[in-house]
Amino acid sequence: MPQRPVAPRPGRDDDPGRAEEDWLAWCEAVEEQLGPDEDEPEDAAPWDVDVDALIAECREITAEEAAFAARAARRGLPGGTPVADGRRGPEQPGSAVRRPGEFASRAAGFGAGMALDVMPGCGALAGFAAEAAGEDDRYAGACDDEVAGAVAAWDRVEAYAAARKCAAAAEFIRRRPRPGNSLEGPAQMPESWDESITVEVAGVLAESRSAADALLDLAHDLEVKLPGTRAAFYDGGLRQSKVAIIVRATAVLDPAEARAAERLVLDRAGRLTPGALRAAIARAVMEVAPKKAKKRREVAAKFARVERWAEDSGNAALAGRELPPDEVFAVEQRIAWWGG
């Protein structure tokens, strides 16, 4: 939906009675109040900037985009404003540049490069996103780019909430160490924990014991082995599915090796697809601890197997696990030919 232009206001600073001379005098007075260490920011507009001309230029850009969207809609083409390209969020390519124009909707802060578009995941961001959505979650008056920014913001909020859930699970582990295990290291975590925790966590979440175990393992490794991944999880730069990829890949490493491996991928992990991240962290593990990576592969190959199960549709599925890559490729080609 194209954004709506703001109605012109009479005079600067919402004061229709302020004369140009008074405005300049006020600016000079404020400038004199600045101390020697209070220089204005480098990107600040000059005092003599033509604000009216700047606003007019923004409205012209906005009007052009609205007209483009209307023409596209009449022709049956996708309308609205273009969406910034690339992953959105703090230090991500899709949020690196602000879009020109004037944005007046409640979701304006989620436009590319705007304050809420580069805000880390947190409870406050959830509040801003809910306000922008409105009671009906329709983002009234927002352009496509702002709605896309809101989608990315909710993704960061979701990751932040999942990270806090893992932190709570980690605290549960600290309170129930296995007998004989003390709290160690900067994270003050035991090496292993009492088995009763699995049953209790599964109960409060109405989950399976395997799912509860997976949550506890994830929480433990984030606290003990992967501080960088944990920080990215909290900020919303990595959602839980990507965090799990890193945790599984570094499971065979000790804490120092795991931290070395994560450092090799964290600068780009947030914008990688799951498949690309899986390949990147696998290479990092092989670079940091090649002998352990090789042994892991050899051990896993001993558990090669074929699995089958029923699909929800009533059909069936077949999968091979821990098989040699070249053989899997050959079989996949054969099955694809047979299924085609």
N, C-alpha and C positions, 0 to 999 in steps of 0.2 A: 504494500500500500504506500503511495507517495506521501511524504511528510507534508504537513500543513505549514504555510508561512505564518510568522508571528505578525500581528497587527502593529503598524508603526506606532511608536510612543512619542508624545510631545516633549522633547527636551532630554538632556542627558540626566542620568541618575534619577529618573522618574520625577524630576522637578521641573514642571512646565514654566515656572517663573524665573529660573536661573538664567541670567544673561551670560553671553560669551565672555565678557570681561570678568564676571564673578568666577566663572569656571576656571579661567587661566590663573586668576589670583589664588584660588584654592589649591590648584596644582603646584604653584610656586611655593605656597606655604607648607604643603606636605613635603616637598622636596627639601626645604630648609630644615625640616625636622629630622631628616635622616642623618644618622650618625656616620662616622667615617667607615664603620664596618657594616653598614646597612645599604650597600649599593643595590640598585634595582637589578633584577635578573637580566641576563644578556638577551633573552628572547622577548623582553617586554616591549610593548609598542612605544614609539617616541611620543613625547608630550603633545606634539603638534599633529599627531595622526588625524586624518580626516575620518572620524568614526562613521559618519553618515555614508560616505563613499564606500567604506568597508562593508557596512551592513547591506548597502544596495548591491554590491558585487556578490555577497553571499546569497541574497534573495534571487539574483539573476540565475546563479548556478542551480539553486533549488527549483526555480520555475522551469528551467530547461530539463532537469531530471524528471519533474512531474509531467511535463509535456511528452517526454520520451516514453514514460510509463503508460500514459493514456493512449498514445499511438500504438504501442505494442499490444495493449489490451484489445483495441479495436480490430487488430489484425490476428487476434487469437494467439499471440506470442506471449512468452513469460514477461510480465511487467515488473514494476518496482525498480528500486535502485540496485545497481550492481553490488555484489557482496565481496568484501575483501578476500583476496586469495591467500590460502595458507592457514596453518593452525593459529587459533586466536588465544590470547592470554598474555601474561607478563613475559616480555622478551621473546615473543613468538612472531614469526614473519607476517602473519595476517593482521597483527595489531601494531605494526611498526610505523605506519603512516596514517595520519588522520585524513578523512575524506573532506573535500571542500564543500561548502554549502551551509545552510542554516537548518538546524534540527530543533524542533520544538516539542516533540512528544515526551511522555514520561520516561521513555526508554532511550532518550538521547545519549545518556551517559554510557550506553552499551555500543555505540557506534565505533567503528574501527579506530583504534588509537585513543579513544576517550578514556576518562578516568576509571570508569567501571569496567571497561574492556581490558584494562591492564591490571586490575585489582586481583590479588591472590584470593584463592578460595577461603572463605571464613563465614561466620554467622552474619556479619554485617552485609556481606555481598548477597546472601540469601534474602535479607530484608529488602535491599534495594531492588533485587530482581522481582520479588513478589509485588512490590509497589509498582514497578514498571508494567507488570503483567496485567494488573487490574483484577477486579473481583471475578471476571469471567475468563481470565487468562487469554485475552484476545489482543493485547498490546495495541490498544487503540491509538491510531495516528502514527504508529512507528513504521519506518521504512524497512525494507527487507534486510539491510545490513545491520540495523539495530536488533531485529529479531534474531538474526544469526549470532550476534554478539551475546544476546541473552541465553541462547542455547549453549554456547561455550561457557558462559558464566555459571549456569546451572551444573554443567559438567564439572567445573572446578569445585563448586559447593558440594556436589556428590562425593568427589574424591576426598575433600576435607572431612566430611562426616564419616566416611569409611575409615580414614586415618585415625580419627578420634576413637572410633569403635575398636580399632586394633590396639590403640594405646590403653583403653580400658581393659582389654583382654590381657595385655602385658602386665598390668597391675595385678590382675587376678593370679597370674603365674607367680609373681613375686610373693604373694601371700600364701601360696600353696607349693613350696618347693618340695621335691622328692626328699625323703629322709636322707640325711648325709650330704645334701647339696646346699651350699651357702650362697648368698647373694654376692656376685663378683663383678668386677669391671666397672667402668664409668656408668653403665646402664643399671647396675645393681640387679642383675638377673641371674637366676639359677641355671645351671647347665640343663637340668631336666625338672619336670614338675610332676606332682601327684596325679595319678590317673583319674581320680575323682573329678578333676576339673572338666575333663571331656564330657562326662555325663551331665554335670551341672550346666555347662555352657549349651550343650545340645538341648537340655530341658528348657532353659529360659528363652531360647530362640526357636523352639519347636523344629529343630534341625536334626539331621542324621549325625551319628557320632563321627563319621568320616569328615563331614563338613565342619564340625566343631574342631576336630584335630587340625584341619587345614587352616582354620582361623588362628588357632593357638601357635602353630608352626610359623605362620606369616608374622604374627605379632612378635614372637621371640626373635626371629632373624632380623626384623627391622630394627629392633632395639639394640641387638648385640653386634650385628655384622654389617648393616647397610645404612649408616646415618644419612648419606646423601640421598638415597632413594626415599628414605623416611621423610626428609625435608621436602622433597619434590611432591610426595604424596600429600603432605599437609597443605602445601601451597596450591594444590590442584593441578600441578604440571603433569602429573602421572595419575591416571585413574587406576583402580585396584587391579583390573585385568593385566595392565602393563607392569605394575609392581610385582604381581605374581610371576610374570615371565622372568624378571630379574632374580627374584628369590629362588625360583626353581633352578635356574641355570647356575647359580652360585652355591647351591646346597653342598657341594663337595669341597668347598673352599673354607679355609679358616678365616677368622675375621679380618686379618690384615690383607689376605689375598682377595677377599670379597670386596673390600673397600677399593683396592687397586683396580679390580675389574669394573666396578660401577663407575669409577672416574673416567674410564675409557668410553662410556656411552651416554652419561647423563647430560652432556652438553647438547645432545640432539634427540634424546629418548622421547621427549614429549611430542615431537612432530613426526616420529617414525610410526609407520603402521605396525600392528602386532607382529606380522611376519618379518618385517625388516628389523624390528627390535630383537626378535628371537635370534636372528642371524648375527646381529651385531654383538649381543652379549655372549653368544656362543664363541665367537671369534675372540672376544676379550678374555674369556675363561681359558681358552687354549693358549693365548699369549701369556697370561699371568702364571698358569700352572699346567703346562702341556702334559705332564705325566699323569696328573689327576684326571684331566679331561679324557685322555686316552683310556685310562683304567675304567672310568665311568662308562664309557661307550662299550668296552669289552664286557663288563659285568652286565650291563643292560641287555646286550645281545643274547645272553644266556636265557633271557626271559622272553625271547621272541614268541609271538603267539598270533593267532587269528581270533577275532571276536565277532560275534553276531548277536543281533538283537532285533526286536520288533519295533517298527516305526509307529508313531501315533496314527498314521493313515491306515494301518493294517498291513502294509508291505514290510519288507525286511531290510536290514543293513548289514554290511560286512566290512571289517577293518582289520588290517595287519599292523601289529605293533612291534617296535624294536627290530625292524628288518634292515638288511643292507640297503643303502640308498639306491645303488644302481639296479638292484633287483626290484625294488619298489617302483622305480621309474618304468622298467620294462613291463611289469605286471599292470601298472596303471594304463599304459598304452594299449595293452591287450584287452583289458576290461572296457576301456573307452570304445574300442573298435567293436567289441561284442555288444555293448549297450546301445551303440548307435545304430 
